[in-house]
């Protein structure tokens, strides 16, 4: 790109920034809703495509260090700070998150200084293969909490998420039936399996899981729709969302969905658990059988269903498909730098043939916690774990003091967090902008729900 072109884009960004900041200052809900629209409707995954194409999340990276959508998020974060400074009397509804936002900001600054002293380009220090998306997630949380303060706004937030989930489901369904499914299909394109998939992006599976959780909650609640047709429509919607996950053939998604519905069963009154448990087990068994028959039967090597689920995580796995080797190689590469990690720009080393699925890029690990450990050491893992624990502690302290709308909102967030747990263990969410912001949505919901507190304690789902 020429110097004049770069200067032109820079001037355009400088002129656009005040406009965007003004919108963020006066209409933060509009910005938050627009970001949610992009996050729910547009996939970020290109892995598995024969022809890799750029996504909306990478627009602008050829000119700037960060994508355009990330720059908008930065501006929105600054606007939240300015609104807070201009209105210091505003209630702090998420005090634990302030600490972690500052802590991760300082952690990134420390790595920037270390990178500069080590002659590492700033683009590598703050690249998406590092931990910048944790900071992005916290900024998005701050924006959501600032934008959706009133009960009416939070109700609109939930409705907006569900509307977008329906649109995404309709798109996926049409594509699956008439257009051979998701083009990002490594099972067909790389492994030559005759397999059509619904959604490969784990974030799409998360959205389907959240919509399915809402539908199941509505069907199980005492104030469920009285009309048979409405209940039937909810049931069809629930089954379609579960089918979208099952036909995506992602182990982490299936396990995450199981955790979500286990949480729903725990939150339901005992008298309502029986039917939900029976229906859930039947759907789960059918999904597992489909999962095994379509994808995992060739991975079990004749050792059965359970072995097929962990075919690439056991010592008996072939070297070229053993994820445990990847984690071992990353841990070995840390050497004596366990406390601070290799830096946000760091890479690990290992057998290139065994790690061929990395295509030569060893700057990320198939484990969210393992990736943070590699990049930022024990310090980063403790901070990230503390962030997750702070949200859970906050939820359990407030869950008996909120009414039915707030209860659904807070439970929605915790169920979503449970969905992400398997991906945080064996997936790559930290390097995915979309995944981390949707995780931030889950973490923000219990804090939003605390705005709807009532003075008296209510039993679980007593009014739901």
LINHUGI-V310852 format. One record per residue. RES is the residue in three letters. PSI is psi in whole degrees, 0 to 359 (NA if undefined). OMEGA is omega as a letter, one per 20 degrees, with the letter a starting at -180 (NA if undefined). Layout:
BEGIN
RES,PSI,OMEGA ; RES,PSI,OMEGA
END
This chain:
BEGIN
UNK,137,a ; UNK,162,r ; UNK,319,a ; UNK,321,r ; UNK,318,r ; UNK,316,r ; UNK,321,r ; UNK,314,r ; UNK,323,r ; UNK,315,r ; UNK,320,r ; UNK,317,r ; UNK,319,r ; UNK,324,r ; UNK,326,a ; UNK,328,a ; UNK,313,r ; UNK,324,r ; UNK,313,r ; UNK,319,r ; UNK,322,r ; UNK,318,r ; UNK,317,r ; UNK,325,a ; UNK,316,a ; UNK,334,a ; UNK,61,a ; UNK,330,a ; UNK,326,r ; UNK,317,r ; UNK,316,r ; UNK,318,r ; UNK,321,r ; UNK,319,r ; UNK,319,r ; UNK,321,r ; UNK,314,r ; UNK,315,a ; UNK,324,a ; UNK,326,a ; UNK,341,a ; UNK,127,r ; UNK,153,r ; UNK,351,a ; UNK,127,r ; UNK,354,r ; UNK,129,a ; UNK,351,r ; UNK,142,r ; UNK,325,r ; UNK,107,a ; UNK,128,r ; UNK,153,r ; UNK,153,r ; UNK,173,r ; UNK,337,a ; UNK,348,r ; UNK,0,a ; UNK,129,r ; UNK,346,a ; UNK,343,r ; UNK,343,a ; UNK,314,a ; UNK,168,r ; UNK,324,a ; UNK,161,r ; UNK,164,a ; UNK,319,a ; UNK,328,r ; UNK,322,r ; UNK,321,r ; UNK,321,r ; UNK,319,r ; UNK,314,r ; UNK,319,r ; UNK,321,r ; UNK,318,r ; UNK,322,r ; UNK,320,r ; UNK,317,r ; UNK,315,a ; UNK,320,r ; UNK,322,r ; UNK,318,r ; UNK,324,r ; UNK,336,a ; UNK,72,a ; UNK,345,a ; UNK,355,r ; UNK,138,a ; UNK,141,r ; UNK,102,a ; UNK,357,r ; UNK,60,a ; UNK,325,r ; UNK,328,a ; UNK,332,r ; UNK,317,r ; UNK,314,a ; UNK,328,r ; UNK,315,r ; UNK,318,a ; UNK,314,r ; UNK,328,r ; UNK,315,r ; UNK,324,r ; UNK,317,r ; UNK,321,r ; UNK,318,r ; UNK,319,r ; UNK,328,r ; UNK,314,r ; UNK,315,r ; UNK,322,r ; UNK,317,r ; UNK,318,r ; UNK,336,r ; UNK,13,r ; UNK,37,r ; UNK,134,a ; UNK,143,a ; UNK,330,r ; UNK,327,r ; UNK,323,a ; UNK,318,a ; UNK,19,a ; UNK,163,a ; UNK,349,r ; UNK,0,r ; UNK,227,a ; UNK,19,a ; UNK,332,a ; UNK,341,r ; UNK,318,r ; UNK,319,r ; UNK,318,r ; UNK,317,a ; UNK,323,r ; UNK,319,r ; UNK,321,r ; UNK,314,r ; UNK,320,r ; UNK,314,a ; UNK,315,a ; UNK,325,r ; UNK,326,a ; UNK,326,a ; UNK,78,a ; UNK,323,a ; UNK,156,r ; UNK,321,r ; UNK,320,r ; UNK,322,a ; UNK,326,r ; UNK,320,r ; UNK,325,r ; UNK,312,a ; UNK,317,r ; UNK,321,a ; UNK,317,r ; UNK,316,a ; UNK,320,r ; UNK,314,r ; UNK,324,r ; UNK,322,r ; UNK,317,r ; UNK,317,r ; UNK,321,r ; UNK,316,r ; UNK,318,r ; UNK,313,a ; UNK,323,a ; UNK,315,r ; UNK,316,a ; UNK,321,a ; UNK,320,a ; UNK,317,a ; UNK,348,a ; UNK,32,r ; UNK,17,r ; UNK,196,a ; UNK,132,r ; UNK,338,r ; UNK,84,a ; UNK,85,a ; UNK,335,a ; UNK,320,r ; UNK,314,a ; UNK,329,a ; UNK,324,a ; UNK,3,r ; UNK,35,r ; UNK,138,r ; UNK,77,a ; UNK,123,r ; UNK,130,a ; UNK,153,a ; UNK,298,r ; UNK,130,r ; UNK,327,a ; UNK,126,a ; UNK,331,r ; UNK,325,r ; UNK,322,r ; UNK,322,r ; UNK,314,r ; UNK,317,r ; UNK,321,r ; UNK,318,r ; UNK,318,r ; UNK,320,r ; UNK,321,r ; UNK,316,r ; UNK,316,a ; UNK,318,r ; UNK,320,r ; UNK,318,r ; UNK,321,a ; UNK,330,a ; UNK,346,a ; UNK,153,r ; UNK,329,r ; UNK,35,r ; UNK,160,a ; UNK,136,a ; UNK,329,a ; UNK,135,a ; UNK,318,a ; UNK,323,r ; UNK,318,r ; UNK,322,r ; UNK,320,r ; UNK,319,r ; UNK,318,r ; UNK,317,r ; UNK,318,r ; UNK,316,r ; UNK,313,a ; UNK,324,r ; UNK,318,r ; UNK,321,r ; UNK,321,r ; UNK,323,r ; UNK,322,r ; UNK,314,a ; UNK,320,a ; UNK,5,r ; UNK,342,r ; UNK,42,r ; UNK,121,a ; UNK,315,a ; UNK,324,a ; UNK,317,a ; UNK,319,r ; UNK,318,r ; UNK,319,r ; UNK,320,r ; UNK,318,r ; UNK,321,r ; UNK,314,a ; UNK,336,r ; UNK,320,r ; UNK,319,r ; UNK,318,r ; UNK,320,r ; UNK,325,a ; UNK,341,a ; UNK,151,r ; UNK,150,a ; UNK,323,a ; UNK,347,a ; UNK,1,a ; UNK,331,a ; UNK,305,a ; UNK,318,r ; UNK,321,r ; UNK,316,a ; UNK,313,r ; UNK,319,r ; UNK,318,r ; UNK,320,r ; UNK,315,r ; UNK,319,a ; UNK,317,a ; UNK,315,r ; UNK,320,r ; UNK,318,r ; UNK,319,r ; UNK,318,r ; UNK,318,a ; UNK,315,a ; UNK,315,a ; UNK,323,a ; UNK,321,a ; UNK,317,a ; UNK,352,a ; UNK,331,a ; UNK,349,a ; UNK,348,a ; UNK,341,a ; UNK,35,r ; UNK,13,a ; UNK,5,r ; UNK,176,a ; UNK,313,a ; UNK,318,r ; UNK,328,a ; UNK,330,a ; UNK,332,a ; UNK,35,a ; UNK,332,a ; UNK,16,a ; UNK,5,a ; UNK,157,r ; UNK,335,a ; UNK,354,a ; UNK,150,r ; UNK,146,a ; UNK,320,a ; UNK,354,r ; UNK,20,a ; UNK,108,r ; UNK,334,r ; UNK,328,r ; UNK,320,r ; UNK,314,r ; UNK,322,r ; UNK,317,r ; UNK,320,r ; UNK,318,r ; UNK,320,r ; UNK,324,a ; UNK,338,r ; UNK,329,a ; UNK,235,r ; UNK,18,a ; UNK,39,a ; UNK,329,a ; UNK,314,a ; UNK,354,r ; UNK,185,a ; UNK,359,a ; UNK,154,a ; UNK,342,r ; UNK,0,a ; UNK,155,r ; UNK,155,r ; UNK,172,a ; UNK,154,a ; UNK,185,a ; UNK,115,a ; UNK,327,r ; UNK,318,r ; UNK,332,a ; UNK,29,a ; UNK,334,r ; UNK,351,r ; UNK,349,a ; UNK,42,r ; UNK,353,a ; UNK,104,a ; UNK,37,a ; UNK,14,r ; UNK,160,a ; UNK,143,r ; UNK,63,r ; UNK,123,a ; UNK,312,a ; UNK,322,r ; UNK,323,r ; UNK,315,r ; UNK,320,r ; UNK,317,a ; UNK,318,a ; UNK,316,a ; UNK,5,r ; UNK,195,a ; UNK,327,r ; UNK,311,a ; UNK,320,a ; UNK,319,r ; UNK,319,r ; UNK,314,a ; UNK,318,r ; UNK,320,r ; UNK,323,r ; UNK,313,r ; UNK,317,a ; UNK,323,r ; UNK,321,r ; UNK,318,r ; UNK,317,r ; UNK,316,r ; UNK,318,a ; UNK,311,a ; UNK,335,r ; UNK,332,a ; UNK,354,a ; UNK,339,a ; UNK,7,a ; UNK,20,a ; UNK,152,a ; UNK,190,a ; UNK,320,a ; UNK,315,r ; UNK,325,r ; UNK,316,r ; UNK,317,a ; UNK,314,a ; UNK,319,r ; UNK,326,r ; UNK,316,a ; UNK,315,a ; UNK,321,r ; UNK,319,r ; UNK,320,r ; UNK,319,r ; UNK,323,r ; UNK,321,a ; UNK,346,a ; UNK,310,r ; UNK,323,r ; UNK,323,r ; UNK,335,a ; UNK,319,a ; UNK,7,a ; UNK,195,a ; UNK,50,a ; UNK,332,a ; UNK,329,a ; UNK,4,a ; UNK,112,a ; UNK,312,a ; UNK,314,a ; UNK,317,a ; UNK,323,r ; UNK,325,r ; UNK,327,r ; UNK,321,r ; UNK,325,r ; UNK,315,r ; UNK,315,a ; UNK,332,a ; UNK,332,a ; UNK,317,r ; UNK,326,r ; UNK,322,r ; UNK,320,a ; UNK,333,a ; UNK,344,r ; UNK,346,a ; UNK,27,a ; UNK,150,r ; UNK,164,a ; UNK,337,a ; UNK,150,r ; UNK,142,r ; UNK,144,r ; UNK,164,a ; UNK,122,r ; UNK,27,a ; UNK,327,a ; UNK,13,a ; UNK,NA,NA
END
